[in-house]
Amino acid sequence: MPRRIDHVAVIVRNLKQALSFYRDTLGIEPSEIKDVPTEQVRIAFLPLGGLGGSQIELIEPLGDTSPLTAFLAKNPLGGQHHVCFEVPDIAAARDWFEAQGKRVPTFLWEDRGVIPFLKIDKGLEAEKDGVSLMKPIPGLDALLGRAVKLGVFGTKMRSVINLASKDGIVAVVAQQFAVAAQVSAQGLTPIIEPEVSIKSPAKAAAEALLLAELTKHLDALPSDRKVMLKLTIPETPDFYSALASHDRVARVVALSGGYTRDEACRRLAANHGMIASFSRALAEDLKASMSDAEFDAALARSIDEIYRASTVKR
């Protein structure tokens, strides 16, 4: 059970203005202020009760593509985002809570028809050679073992390619396939996600290098092993068609990568054998001010548009 509250996270629109209240009015000095580029946020920790006490974590999303920008769209004044409890064993705590009811993967599959995947990466390293590799994933085998027992189907892990750097792309693909081998060894299906940034000044060239490396590693996989690929929609239509038909590939899915939904769907419809795995594009028109009926209708329109782009090709 929880030992104490570690921190309470509060999303704010402007960190500087928020600090003027906590620091200047309440007298709480921040112990740390830093940017977290991989999460596109700026955070400040405000300690309560001295060293080892609980903290308030103020979080300012940076830019429209921050994962937390949607929270401010629903809550324009900001507000509490989550409470973090300290426990002696995080895995045991999770298992205990799941034992109180139906396990999440079981609920997703049996009650909602959703295939459960587990995100296993721990974020990105700083950019080097035009790419950002994944950070180390400590305790991965133990995590995968628990995932198997809980009925998880597969995993996903993301790297980012910013430039057409051969050395960088070789390193990204090698790391992705090395982790995928660990995942496959546990009987799970890995989603390999080397995202080429849509802002890359040499996106097509980066995609050519990526295709060559993916093909080399796929050809080297054992005959009984399959992976999924999650890729940025390419500049050239059907550029990844050979991957979609490769006998070591279970499915190729597309990430929207910051494209608008209209643009992402237009590009996707020109790529045979590739279906959508959109998140930002899916939620593009959803607003906190909508009624339930308006929200449901907007979501249905978004799903229909993305489904058509996945199934009706030109």
Sequence and secondary structure as in RCSB ss.txt:
>XXXX:A:sequence
MPRRIDHVAVIVRNLKQALSFYRDTLGIEPSEIKDVPTEQVRIAFLPLGGLGGSQIELIEPLGDTSPLTAFLAKN
PLGGQHHVCFEVPDIAAARDWFEAQGKRVPTFLWEDRGVIPFLKIDKGLEAEKDGVSLMKPIPGLDALLGRAVKL
GVFGTKMRSVINLASKDGIVAVVAQQFAVAAQVSAQGLTPIIEPEVSIKSPAKAAAEALLLAELTKHLDALPSDR
KVMLKLTIPETPDFYSALASHDRVARVVALSGGYTRDEACRRLAANHGMIASFSRALAEDLKASMSDAEFDAALA
RSIDEIYRASTVKR
>XXXX:A:secstr
   EEEEEEEE S HHHHHHHHTTTT    SEEEEETTTTEEEEEEESSSTTS EEEEEEE STTSTTHHHHHH 
TT EEEEEEEE S HHHHHHHHHHTS  HHHIIIIIH    EEE    B   BTTEE B   TTHHHHHHHHHHH
T  EEEEEEEE S  HHHHHHHHHHHHHHHHHHHHTT EEEEEEEE TT TTHHHHHHHHHHHHHHHHHTS TT 
 EEEEEE  SSTTTTHHHHT TTEEEEEEE TT  HHHHHHHHTTSTTEEE  STTTTTT  TTS HHHHHHHHH
HHHHHHHHHHH   
